[in-house]
Amino acid sequence: MSISPSLPTFSPSASELEEMDRRYLIHPYNRWERKNRCVIVRGRGCLLWDAHGNELLDVAGGGLFLGQVGHGRPELGEVAAAQMAELEYFTSLREFSNDRSIRLAERLVELAPEGIGKVFYTSGGSEGVDTAVKIARLYHNRRGEPGRTWILSRKIGYHGSTLGAGSITGFDFFHVGVGPTLPHVEHLSPPYPYRTEFYGGEDCTDFLVRELEQTIERIGADRIAAMIGEPIIGAGGTIIPPEDYWPRIREVLDRNGILMIADEVVTGFGRTGNWFESVPQGMRPDIVITAKGLTSGYQPLGAVLMRPEIGDELPGDHGFFHGYTWFGHPVATAVAMANLDLIEKEGLLDRAHAIGRWFAEGLAPVTELPVVGQVRIAGALGAIELVSDQESRAWLDPVVTEIIADDLRTVDGVIVRNEGSSLLLAPPLVLDEDQARRATTAIVNVLSRLDGQGNLAPR
């Protein structure tokens, strides 16, 4: 007996979908008072359409800094369908594996920073951070240093929202009401050159290296497993460190036997114009966490990459008792391989650099506005930091950036992400010059209507 697919008997209207959403779904980051909804039903390239039929330009990479190859790519749908028809799933626990995950692992090692040679799959970034922490601790344990359990992180660094990854994330509001958080986590100051007040007039890198050395001395080098950091801070506002920051931090870690974990969930796979941003930043990571751009959002998949000597320690006499049901999922890994092929074939790393130039040119007028503190761009990753006062650099009320983002979407049809006092840009890498101009023109227009008190003048 064959079962033919059929259309649903009930097709709710846009307003009915919005009401059903409010009734049944809990949304991450959404507060009680935010009742409005935007239900996305279709996408092509950098364009999206909501349930009302409104066309929207995605300048936020699916809202979360991914979507490298754009929305609605039939090639990836065909790969997923073909793999499902061949092998939809079987565990990779113990001795089992599948050909797709093996081939992707080889490809990832080829693309990875120098010295990386082993792969462990996850379903996303938060799982990747939890995995990397376990790996770092277990590595030291297997080598006879079980006391190395501390993880050094940084304030305003985002590393995920599970209990472990959320504890390592450097935003205080992530920890409110869910404690106790993961112990043995220390948050250091971030490399934030615009915020000179953080360093008391001292050179940013000098201050941060001394802070790291003092922290290691206080905790004890023999108690610290690893330091984790984004090569460029993403959700915290495209914060680009000084050129000497990561090389000098790495030197201190090497001196004290502490592993370097690069969180490349946002920056990996072309976002900044490089396969991995940790390479030009001089991080020389021991462990690399990836997700997001690995599949451009077409499947939930992440991968933790590591040096062979670290991976070789994990099985031990008792095995590496860690993993997820979807580890090495054949459909996800097949789609990831096809996604990497598209990034390479279509020259999207070069396109990321072009997008950065288009953004810089289009946003140049806002740098003269009193509400704009700084515009920061790294390839197809950007942020506009807003202030209420240029001299003191006091942050603009985050509620205002929320209003701005809503105005851009509902009036101009442009989706950006607001986070704190910044507007964040991370479009699919297939964004063209006309679309970049449409986005920057809308942003310039809306910010030109904003006064120093955060009031948005009517159009």
Rosetta blueprint (number, residue, H / E / L):
1 M L
2 S L
3 I L
4 S L
5 P L
6 S L
7 L L
8 P L
9 T L
10 F L
11 S L
12 P L
13 S L
14 A H
15 S H
16 E H
17 L H
18 E H
19 E H
20 M H
21 D H
22 R H
23 R H
24 Y H
25 L L
26 I L
27 H L
28 P L
29 Y L
30 N L
31 R L
32 W L
33 E L
34 R L
35 K L
36 N L
37 R L
38 C L
39 V L
40 I E
41 V E
42 R E
43 G E
44 R E
45 G E
46 C L
47 L E
48 L E
49 W E
50 D E
51 A L
52 H L
53 G L
54 N L
55 E E
56 L E
57 L E
58 D E
59 V L
60 A L
61 G H
62 G H
63 G H
64 L H
65 F H
66 L L
67 G L
68 Q L
69 V L
70 G L
71 H E
72 G L
73 R L
74 P H
75 E H
76 L H
77 G H
78 E H
79 V H
80 A H
81 A H
82 A H
83 Q H
84 M H
85 A H
86 E H
87 L L
88 E L
89 Y L
90 F L
91 T L
92 S L
93 L L
94 R L
95 E L
96 F L
97 S L
98 N L
99 D H
100 R H
101 S H
102 I H
103 R H
104 L H
105 A H
106 E H
107 R H
108 L H
109 V H
110 E H
111 L H
112 A L
113 P L
114 E L
115 G L
116 I L
117 G L
118 K E
119 V E
120 F E
121 Y E
122 T E
123 S L
124 G L
125 G H
126 S H
127 E H
128 G H
129 V H
130 D H
131 T H
132 A H
133 V H
134 K H
135 I H
136 A H
137 R H
138 L H
139 Y H
140 H H
141 N H
142 R H
143 R L
144 G L
145 E L
146 P L
147 G L
148 R L
149 T L
150 W E
151 I E
152 L E
153 S E
154 R E
155 K L
156 I L
157 G L
158 Y L
159 H L
160 G L
161 S L
162 T L
163 L H
164 G H
165 A H
166 G H
167 S H
168 I H
169 T L
170 G L
171 F L
172 D H
173 F H
174 F H
175 H H
176 V L
177 G L
178 V L
179 G L
180 P L
181 T L
182 L L
183 P L
184 H L
185 V E
186 E E
187 H E
188 L E
189 S L
190 P L
191 P L
192 Y L
193 P L
194 Y L
195 R L
196 T H
197 E H
198 F H
199 Y H
200 G L
201 G L
202 E L
203 D L
204 C H
205 T H
206 D H
207 F H
208 L H
209 V H
210 R H
211 E H
212 L H
213 E H
214 Q H
215 T H
216 I H
217 E H
218 R H
219 I H
220 G L
221 A H
222 D H
223 R H
224 I E
225 A E
226 A E
227 M E
228 I E
229 G E
230 E L
231 P L
232 I L
233 I E
234 G L
235 A L
236 G L
237 G L
238 T L
239 I E
240 I L
241 P L
242 P L
243 E L
244 D L
245 Y H
246 W H
247 P H
248 R H
249 I H
250 R H
251 E H
252 V H
253 L H
254 D H
255 R H
256 N L
257 G L
258 I L
259 L E
260 M E
261 I E
262 A E
263 D E
264 E L
265 V L
266 V L
267 T L
268 G L
269 F L
270 G L
271 R L
272 T L
273 G L
274 N L
275 W L
276 F L
277 E L
278 S L
279 V L
280 P L
281 Q L
282 G L
283 M L
284 R L
285 P L
286 D L
287 I E
288 V E
289 I E
290 T E
291 A L
292 K H
293 G H
294 L H
295 T L
296 S L
297 G L
298 Y L
299 Q L
300 P L
301 L L
302 G E
303 A E
304 V E
305 L E
306 M E
307 R L
308 P H
309 E H
310 I H
311 G H
312 D L
313 E L
314 L L
315 P L
316 G L
317 D L
318 H L
319 G L
320 F L
321 F L
322 H L
323 G L
324 Y L
325 T L
326 W L
327 F L
328 G L
329 H L
330 P H
331 V H
332 A H
333 T H
334 A H
335 V H
336 A H
337 M H
338 A H
339 N H
340 L H
341 D H
342 L H
343 I H
344 E H
345 K H
346 E L
347 G L
348 L H
349 L H
350 D H
351 R H
352 A H
353 H H
354 A H
355 I H
356 G H
357 R H
358 W H
359 F H
360 A H
361 E H
362 G H
363 L H
364 A H
365 P H
366 V H
367 T H
368 E H
369 L L
370 P L
371 V L
372 V E
373 G E
374 Q E
375 V E
376 R E
377 I E
378 A E
379 G L
380 A L
381 L E
382 G E
383 A E
384 I E
385 E E
386 L E
387 V E
388 S E
389 D E
390 Q L
391 E L
392 S L
393 R L
394 A E
395 W E
396 L L
397 D L
398 P H
399 V H
400 V H
401 T H
402 E H
403 I H
404 I H
405 A H
406 D H
407 D H
408 L H
409 R H
410 T H
411 V H
412 D H
413 G L
414 V E
415 I E
416 V L
417 R E
418 N E
419 E E
420 G L
421 S L
422 S E
423 L E
424 L E
425 L E
426 A L
427 P L
428 P L
429 L L
430 V L
431 L L
432 D L
433 E H
434 D H
435 Q H
436 A H
437 R H
438 R H
439 A H
440 T H
441 T H
442 A H
443 I H
444 V H
445 N H
446 V H
447 L H
448 S H
449 R L
450 L E
451 D L
452 G L
453 Q L
454 G L
455 N L
456 L E
457 A L
458 P L
459 R L
